[in-house]
């Protein structure tokens, strides 16, 4: 499983860098390639972190829900919290590209 995650992470980083370089090649003289790489990393790494967190929370929540049905609302709240990481990553990527 760790090998699959490492491969997925490597492919994701490769795609983020390649998209950054392609966007920098088509960009005007105002922005360099590092702006696009930084924007891609902000969005991509926040999405990866959220997926990892939700996988762990979901697995633990399923086990807890099997034992006690009254934990449904707290588990749903805990599953929704990591989504703010992606939203903040999107905002940061957008701000990097604008300024």
C-alpha distance (Angstrom), angle and dihedral (degrees) to the residues before:
residue distance angle dihedral
X1 . . .
X2 3.79 . .
X3 3.79 90.1 .
X4 3.80 91.0 53.5
X5 3.81 91.4 49.3
X6 3.80 91.4 48.3
X7 3.81 90.8 50.2
X8 3.80 91.9 47.4
X9 3.79 91.0 48.5
X10 3.81 91.8 49.3
X11 3.79 92.9 49.4
X12 3.80 90.7 47.7
X13 3.81 92.1 51.9
X14 3.79 90.7 46.9
X15 3.80 91.4 51.8
X16 3.81 92.4 47.1
X17 3.80 92.0 51.3
X18 3.80 94.0 45.0
X19 3.80 92.4 50.1
X20 3.80 89.0 48.1
X21 3.78 92.1 52.3
X22 3.81 92.4 46.6
X23 3.79 91.4 50.0
X24 3.80 90.8 47.6
X25 3.80 91.1 51.0
X26 3.81 90.7 56.6
X27 3.80 95.2 40.3
X28 3.73 124.8 104.4
X29 3.77 124.9 -111.2
X30 3.80 93.1 -84.3
X31 3.80 101.5 76.6
X32 3.76 132.6 42.4
X33 3.76 130.3 -142.9
X34 3.82 93.1 -98.1
X35 3.80 91.1 67.8
X36 3.78 91.9 59.8
X37 3.78 93.6 42.1
X38 3.80 90.1 51.2
X39 3.78 91.8 48.5
X40 3.80 92.0 49.7
X41 3.78 92.0 47.3
X42 3.80 92.0 49.5
X43 3.78 92.1 53.6
X44 3.80 98.8 36.0
X45 3.78 98.8 46.1
X46 3.79 92.8 45.5
X47 3.81 89.2 52.5
X48 3.81 91.5 49.2
X49 3.80 91.9 48.9
X50 3.78 91.4 49.4
X51 3.79 92.5 50.1
X52 3.78 91.3 50.4
X53 3.81 92.7 47.7
X54 3.78 93.5 47.4
X55 3.80 91.5 49.2
X56 3.79 91.5 55.0
X57 3.81 93.7 42.9
X58 3.79 92.1 46.3
X59 3.79 93.6 51.5
X60 3.79 93.0 47.8
X61 3.80 91.2 43.2
X62 3.80 92.8 52.9
X63 3.79 90.1 53.1
X64 3.79 92.8 47.2
X65 3.79 92.2 46.3
X66 3.80 90.9 52.5
X67 3.79 89.2 59.0
X68 3.80 100.9 38.5
X69 3.82 123.5 22.5
X70 3.81 93.3 -165.5
X71 3.81 91.1 72.3
X72 3.81 93.6 73.5
X73 3.83 96.8 103.7
X74 3.83 96.8 46.8
X75 3.81 90.3 47.5
X76 3.81 91.8 51.6
X77 3.80 90.0 49.4
X78 3.80 90.9 49.8
X79 3.81 90.3 49.6
X80 3.81 91.5 52.1
X81 3.81 95.9 49.6
X82 3.83 97.8 74.1
X83 3.81 90.0 56.2
X84 3.79 87.9 74.7
X85 3.81 87.5 66.9
X86 3.81 90.4 62.2
X87 3.78 92.0 45.6
X88 3.80 91.1 51.4
X89 3.81 90.5 46.3
X90 3.80 89.6 52.7
X91 3.81 91.7 49.1
X92 3.81 91.5 49.3
X93 3.82 91.8 47.4
X94 3.80 89.9 49.6
X95 3.80 91.9 48.8
X96 3.80 91.4 48.7
X97 3.79 90.7 53.7
X98 3.81 94.7 45.9
X99 3.80 99.5 47.7
